[in-house]
Amino acid sequence: MLEVTLKDGESVESLVRRFNKKVIQSGVLATARKKKYFEKPMSKRDARTAAIRKKNRKEIKTRELMGIR
């Protein structure tokens, strides 16, 4: 559970801003949006393999830019 405490002399707007930042960084909102609708197991598997392929392509690209083989 995320918790944000009010600092001395801090406005409510900045407190809300810090809370929103923590929510985004923790990934709670992203997982809630993903679980909003049912996803078939087959499409989950397809999404997982697509993410792995994307990660591999990104890694190869960064290696090429750095000159590492």
N, CA and C atoms as an extended XYZ file, in Angstrom:
207
Properties=species:S:1:pos:R:3:atomname:S:1:resname:S:1:resid:I:1 pbc="F F F"
N         0.836       -1.171        0.000 N   MET     1
C         0.000        0.000        0.000 CA  MET     1
C         0.886        1.241        0.000 C   MET     1
N         0.533        2.199       -0.830 N   LEU     2
C         1.317        3.422       -0.931 CA  LEU     2
C         0.897        4.403        0.161 C   LEU     2
N         1.888        5.071        0.690 N   GLU     3
C         1.628        6.013        1.763 CA  GLU     3
C         2.451        7.264        1.533 C   GLU     3
N         1.807        8.416        1.660 N   VAL     4
C         2.497        9.695        1.534 CA  VAL     4
C         2.085       10.547        2.721 C   VAL     4
N         3.079       11.086        3.432 N   THR     5
C         2.767       11.922        4.598 CA  THR     5
C         3.018       13.383        4.252 C   THR     5
N         2.238       14.235        4.846 N   LEU     6
C         2.326       15.664        4.622 CA  LEU     6
C         3.549       16.233        5.348 C   LEU     6
N         4.412       16.904        4.594 N   LYS     7
C         5.598       17.513        5.192 CA  LYS     7
C         5.235       18.887        5.758 C   LYS     7
N         6.095       19.417        6.606 N   ASP     8
C         5.846       20.737        7.197 CA  ASP     8
C         5.815       21.801        6.110 C   ASP     8
N         4.762       22.597        6.096 N   GLY     9
C         4.644       23.701        5.160 CA  GLY     9
C         4.358       23.258        3.728 C   GLY     9
N         3.958       22.007        3.516 N   GLU    10
C         3.697       21.504        2.168 CA  GLU    10
C         2.222       21.702        1.822 C   GLU    10
N         1.968       22.106        0.592 N   SER    11
C         0.581       22.293        0.169 CA  SER    11
C        -0.047       20.956       -0.206 C   SER    11
N        -1.359       20.942       -0.224 N   VAL    12
C        -2.081       19.720       -0.562 CA  VAL    12
C        -1.827       19.343       -2.020 C   VAL    12
N        -1.683       20.333       -2.889 N   GLU    13
C        -1.437       20.072       -4.303 CA  GLU    13
C        -0.127       19.316       -4.511 C   GLU    13
N         0.907       19.721       -3.804 N   SER    14
C         2.193       19.035       -3.951 CA  SER    14
C         2.134       17.634       -3.338 C   SER    14
N         1.342       17.477       -2.282 N   LEU    15
C         1.159       16.156       -1.691 CA  LEU    15
C         0.477       15.216       -2.689 C   LEU    15
N        -0.565       15.709       -3.340 N   VAL    16
C        -1.269       14.910       -4.349 CA  VAL    16
C        -0.347       14.596       -5.513 C   VAL    16
N         0.477       15.571       -5.898 N   ARG    17
C         1.430       15.366       -6.992 CA  ARG    17
C         2.431       14.257       -6.647 C   ARG    17
N         2.943       14.263       -5.415 N   ARG    18
C         3.876       13.217       -4.983 CA  ARG    18
C         3.199       11.852       -4.950 C   ARG    18
N         1.943       11.832       -4.495 N   PHE    19
C         1.201       10.575       -4.452 CA  PHE    19
C         0.995       10.014       -5.858 C   PHE    19
N         0.577       10.861       -6.775 N   ASN    20
C         0.377       10.417       -8.159 CA  ASN    20
C         1.666        9.882       -8.759 C   ASN    20
N         2.771       10.536       -8.464 N   LYS    21
C         4.069       10.092       -8.976 CA  LYS    21
C         4.416        8.710       -8.430 C   LYS    21
N         4.150        8.485       -7.148 N   LYS    22
C         4.426        7.176       -6.539 CA  LYS    22
C         3.552        6.091       -7.153 C   LYS    22
N         2.291        6.423       -7.421 N   VAL    23
C         1.361        5.453       -8.014 CA  VAL    23
C         1.849        5.049       -9.396 C   VAL    23
N         2.272        6.003      -10.187 N   ILE    24
C         2.756        5.719      -11.539 CA  ILE    24
C         4.038        4.901      -11.488 C   ILE    24
N         4.958        5.259      -10.604 N   GLN    25
C         6.235        4.554      -10.510 CA  GLN    25
C         6.066        3.122      -10.019 C   GLN    25
N         5.095        2.878       -9.159 N   SER    26
C         4.911        1.536       -8.618 CA  SER    26
C         4.259        0.589       -9.617 C   SER    26
N         3.561        1.128      -10.609 N   GLY    27
C         2.927        0.299      -11.624 CA  GLY    27
C         1.563       -0.218      -11.218 C   GLY    27
N         1.009        0.276      -10.145 N   VAL    28
C        -0.295       -0.164       -9.672 CA  VAL    28
C        -1.375        0.157      -10.699 C   VAL    28
N        -1.319        1.344      -11.254 N   LEU    29
C        -2.328        1.784      -12.208 CA  LEU    29
C        -2.267        0.964      -13.493 C   LEU    29
N        -1.062        0.656      -13.948 N   ALA    30
C        -0.907       -0.127      -15.174 CA  ALA    30
C        -1.472       -1.533      -15.010 C   ALA    30
N        -1.201       -2.165      -13.871 N   THR    31
C        -1.729       -3.513      -13.654 CA  THR    31
C        -3.243       -3.483      -13.494 C   THR    31
N        -3.779       -2.452      -12.891 N   ALA    32
C        -5.230       -2.341      -12.745 CA  ALA    32
C        -5.891       -2.199      -14.110 C   ALA    32
N        -5.280       -1.429      -14.995 N   ARG    33
C        -5.832       -1.273      -16.343 CA  ARG    33
C        -5.743       -2.574      -17.129 C   ARG    33
N        -4.666       -3.334      -16.930 N   LYS    34
C        -4.525       -4.611      -17.615 CA  LYS    34
C        -5.572       -5.606      -17.154 C   LYS    34
N        -5.862       -5.616      -15.861 N   LYS    35
C        -6.796       -6.585      -15.300 CA  LYS    35
C        -8.250       -6.141      -15.402 C   LYS    35
N        -8.484       -4.997      -16.013 N   LYS    36
C        -9.837       -4.483      -16.131 CA  LYS    36
C       -10.712       -5.413      -16.976 C   LYS    36
N       -10.138       -5.977      -18.015 N   TYR    37
C       -10.866       -6.871      -18.909 CA  TYR    37
C       -10.208       -8.244      -18.916 C   TYR    37
N       -10.990       -9.270      -19.165 N   PHE    38
C       -10.465      -10.623      -19.225 CA  PHE    38
C        -9.620      -10.789      -20.474 C   PHE    38
N        -8.509      -11.479      -20.314 N   GLU    39
C        -7.630      -11.746      -21.448 CA  GLU    39
C        -7.460      -13.257      -21.567 C   GLU    39
N        -7.662      -13.767      -22.772 N   LYS    40
C        -7.543      -15.204      -22.991 CA  LYS    40
C        -6.105      -15.642      -22.756 C   LYS    40
N        -5.916      -16.879      -22.290 N   PRO    41
C        -4.559      -17.376      -22.054 CA  PRO    41
C        -3.699      -17.353      -23.309 C   PRO    41
N        -4.294      -17.627      -24.471 N   MET    42
C        -3.535      -17.627      -25.718 CA  MET    42
C        -3.017      -16.218      -26.031 C   MET    42
N        -3.850      -15.207      -25.838 N   SER    43
C        -3.410      -13.845      -26.127 CA  SER    43
C        -2.381      -13.379      -25.091 C   SER    43
N        -2.475      -13.898      -23.857 N   LYS    44
C        -1.453      -13.586      -22.856 CA  LYS    44
C        -0.100      -14.123      -23.311 C   LYS    44
N        -0.116      -15.354      -23.824 N   ARG    45
C         1.113      -15.974      -24.294 CA  ARG    45
C         1.685      -15.188      -25.483 C   ARG    45
N         0.809      -14.773      -26.396 N   ASP    46
C         1.257      -13.987      -27.546 CA  ASP    46
C         1.876      -12.667      -27.099 C   ASP    46
N         1.248      -12.012      -26.125 N   ALA    47
C         1.766      -10.737      -25.619 CA  ALA    47
C         3.118      -10.942      -24.950 C   ALA    47
N         3.256      -12.039      -24.225 N   ARG    48
C         4.518      -12.337      -23.540 CA  ARG    48
C         5.641      -12.560      -24.551 C   ARG    48
N         5.360      -13.333      -25.600 N   THR    49
C         6.396      -13.586      -26.610 CA  THR    49
C         6.735      -12.312      -27.369 C   THR    49
N         5.741      -11.470      -27.619 N   ALA    50
C         6.003      -10.197      -28.295 CA  ALA    50
C         6.887       -9.304      -27.433 C   ALA    50
N         6.643       -9.299      -26.127 N   ALA    51
C         7.462       -8.494      -25.214 CA  ALA    51
C         8.896       -9.010      -25.184 C   ALA    51
N         9.068      -10.328      -25.223 N   ILE    52
C        10.415      -10.906      -25.226 CA  ILE    52
C        11.144      -10.527      -26.510 C   ILE    52
N        10.428      -10.628      -27.656 N   ARG    53
C        11.043      -10.240      -28.928 CA  ARG    53
C        11.444       -8.765      -28.928 C   ARG    53
N        10.568       -7.913      -28.401 N   LYS    54
C        10.852       -6.474      -28.340 CA  LYS    54
C        12.071       -6.198      -27.467 C   LYS    54
N        12.160       -6.886      -26.337 N   LYS    55
C        13.295       -6.708      -25.433 CA  LYS    55
C        14.595       -7.131      -26.107 C   LYS    55
N        14.554       -8.262      -26.825 N   ASN    56
C        15.751       -8.740      -27.523 CA  ASN    56
C        16.191       -7.769      -28.606 C   ASN    56
N        15.224       -7.253      -29.379 N   ARG    57
C        15.557       -6.273      -30.424 CA  ARG    57
C        16.185       -5.019      -29.822 C   ARG    57
N        15.629       -4.556      -28.721 N   LYS    58
C        16.160       -3.358      -28.061 CA  LYS    58
C        17.583       -3.607      -27.569 C   LYS    58
N        17.819       -4.786      -26.998 N   GLU    59
C        19.147       -5.130      -26.502 CA  GLU    59
C        20.165       -5.197      -27.639 C   GLU    59
N        19.772       -5.785      -28.761 N   ILE    60
C        20.667       -5.867      -29.923 CA  ILE    60
C        20.984       -4.476      -30.439 C   ILE    60
N        19.965       -3.619      -30.490 N   LYS    61
C        20.160       -2.254      -30.982 CA  LYS    61
C        21.123       -1.468      -30.089 C   LYS    61
N        20.984       -1.606      -28.770 N   THR    62
C        21.876       -0.881      -27.868 CA  THR    62
C        23.303       -1.411      -27.966 C   THR    62
N        23.434       -2.728      -28.157 N   ARG    63
C        24.775       -3.285      -28.337 CA  ARG    63
C        25.432       -2.761      -29.593 C   ARG    63
N        24.648       -2.639      -30.689 N   GLU    64
C        25.194       -2.121      -31.939 CA  GLU    64
C        25.632       -0.673      -31.778 C   GLU    64
N        24.847        0.114      -31.055 N   LEU    65
C        25.202        1.512      -30.868 CA  LEU    65
C        26.456        1.668      -30.034 C   LEU    65
N        26.647        0.756      -29.077 N   MET    66
C        27.829        0.818      -28.220 CA  MET    66
C        29.037        0.163      -28.869 C   MET    66
N        28.815       -0.590      -29.911 N   GLY    67
C        29.911       -1.275      -30.575 CA  GLY    67
C        30.302       -2.574      -29.919 C   GLY    67
N        29.421       -3.129      -29.075 N   ILE    68
C        29.682       -4.403      -28.399 CA  ILE    68
C        29.031       -5.521      -29.191 C   ILE    68
N        29.748       -6.597      -29.366 N   ARG    69
C        29.189       -7.724      -30.120 CA  ARG    69
C        28.907       -8.880      -29.223 C   ARG    69
